[in-house]
Amino acid sequence: MSYIQGKEPKEKGCIFEAGSGKSSDKKNLLLYRDALTVVLLNRFPYANGHLLIAPSRHFSDINEVQNDESTALFGIMKKSVDILRKHLNSDGFNIGLNLGKVAGAGQPDHLHFHVVPRWEGDHNFMTVLDEVRTIPEHIENTFDRLLPDFQKLLYIKGDK
């Protein structure tokens, strides 16, 4: 509520660079970081488990994505969907990119994708009606459920 009422101080810097040097950081909702990609839980989600996936490198335009980053981003999106299905039993997903502030990018200076879990009969029409959001689980609990599987990805890759 303090954020909605404007009482929360504005974050300085880029959310995708917070916790830099760490592979995870609960304070910053950082679930995963490797040399090419970053996965965060969205602090202001449309649904439980709403992830933000970005390249580690700071840039804003899709035409700046390098081939290795493109491959890594798509790979971590696929793994993220698997993890969300496993822990949240999602029936489907909205996956998208808002390119530029006028397109709705809340962090327009750092390219990022949204992965939003969906369930049959969910109530996400509430946001469309009046910017109302209902989240069934506290974000820190969701973080704790998802983190172990994202950390396993680092060990599989050899990034510790």
C-alpha positions in Angstrom: 0.0 0.0 0.0 2.8 2.4 0.7 3.9 2.1 -3.0 0.4 2.6 -4.3 0.0 5.7 -2.0 3.3 7.1 -3.2 4.9 6.9 0.2 7.5 4.4 -1.0 10.8 6.0 -2.1 11.6 5.6 -5.8 14.3 3.0 -6.5 17.4 4.4 -7.9 19.3 2.5 -10.6 18.2 -0.5 -12.6 16.3 -3.3 -10.9 18.1 -5.8 -13.1 21.4 -4.7 -11.8 20.5 -4.8 -8.1 22.3 -7.5 -6.2 25.0 -7.4 -8.9 27.6 -10.1 -8.5 25.1 -12.4 -6.7 23.3 -15.4 -8.3 20.3 -14.7 -6.0 19.2 -12.1 -3.6 15.8 -12.2 -1.8 15.8 -8.5 -0.9 15.8 -7.7 -4.6 13.7 -10.7 -5.6 16.6 -12.0 -7.7 16.0 -15.7 -8.4 18.8 -16.2 -10.9 21.7 -14.5 -12.5 24.4 -15.8 -14.8 26.7 -14.1 -17.3 24.0 -13.5 -19.8 20.6 -13.5 -18.1 18.7 -12.3 -15.0 15.4 -13.6 -13.5 13.5 -11.6 -11.0 10.1 -12.0 -9.4 8.0 -8.9 -10.4 7.5 -6.8 -7.2 4.2 -5.6 -8.6 2.8 -8.7 -10.3 -0.3 -9.3 -12.3 -0.3 -12.9 -11.0 1.4 -15.0 -8.5 4.9 -16.1 -9.9 5.1 -13.2 -12.4 8.7 -13.2 -13.6 10.9 -10.6 -15.3 13.6 -12.0 -17.5 16.3 -9.8 -18.9 19.8 -9.9 -20.4 22.5 -9.2 -17.9 23.9 -6.5 -20.2 22.1 -3.1 -19.9 20.4 -2.0 -23.1 16.9 -1.0 -24.2 16.3 -2.0 -27.8 15.6 -5.5 -29.1 17.9 -4.9 -32.1 20.8 -4.7 -29.6 20.4 -8.4 -28.5 23.4 -10.4 -29.5 23.0 -14.0 -30.7 24.4 -15.6 -27.5 22.0 -13.4 -25.4 19.1 -14.4 -27.6 19.8 -18.1 -27.2 20.3 -17.6 -23.4 17.1 -15.6 -23.0 15.0 -18.1 -24.8 16.6 -20.9 -22.9 16.0 -19.4 -19.4 12.4 -18.5 -20.4 11.8 -22.2 -21.2 13.4 -23.3 -17.9 11.4 -20.7 -16.0 8.1 -21.9 -17.5 9.1 -25.5 -16.4 9.8 -24.2 -12.8 6.6 -22.3 -12.6 4.6 -25.2 -13.9 6.2 -27.5 -11.3 5.6 -25.2 -8.3 2.5 -23.3 -9.2 0.6 -25.8 -11.5 0.0 -23.1 -14.1 -2.3 -24.0 -16.9 -0.8 -21.4 -19.3 1.4 -18.4 -19.6 1.5 -14.9 -21.0 5.0 -14.2 -22.2 5.8 -10.8 -23.7 8.0 -7.7 -24.1 6.9 -4.1 -23.7 9.4 -2.2 -25.9 9.6 1.4 -24.8 7.9 3.5 -22.2 4.8 4.3 -24.4 4.4 0.5 -24.9 4.1 0.1 -21.1 7.7 -0.8 -20.1 8.0 0.0 -16.5 11.8 -0.2 -16.8 12.3 1.1 -20.4 16.1 1.4 -20.2 16.7 -2.3 -19.7 15.1 -4.8 -22.2 13.1 -7.4 -20.3 10.4 -10.0 -20.8 7.4 -10.8 -18.7 6.4 -14.4 -17.9 3.0 -14.4 -16.3 1.5 -17.7 -15.1 -2.3 -18.2 -15.8 -4.8 -20.7 -14.6 -8.1 -21.9 -16.0 -10.8 -19.6 -14.5 -8.3 -17.2 -12.9 -9.5 -13.7 -12.1 -7.0 -11.5 -13.8 -9.8 -9.7 -15.5 -9.8 -7.6 -12.3 -6.7 -5.6 -13.4 -8.5 -4.8 -16.7 -11.6 -3.6 -14.8 -10.1 -1.3 -12.3 -6.3 -1.9 -11.7 -7.2 -4.4 -8.9 -4.8 -7.3 -8.3 -5.3 -10.3 -6.1 -2.3 -12.5 -5.4 -2.9 -15.7 -3.4 0.6 -16.1 -1.9 3.0 -13.6 -0.4 5.8 -12.8 -2.8 8.5 -13.9 -0.4 6.9 -17.3 -0.1 6.8 -17.7 -3.8 10.5 -16.6 -4.0 11.4 -19.3 -1.4 9.5 -22.0 -3.4 11.1 -21.1 -6.8 14.7 -20.3 -5.7 16.0 -23.8 -5.2 15.2 -24.8 -8.8 16.7 -21.6 -10.2 19.9 -22.2 -8.2 20.1 -25.8 -9.5 20.3 -24.3 -13.0 23.5 -22.5 -12.0 25.1 -25.7 -10.7 24.1 -27.6 -13.9 25.8 -24.9 -16.0 28.8 -24.7 -13.6 28.2 -21.1 -12.6 28.4 -21.1 -8.8 
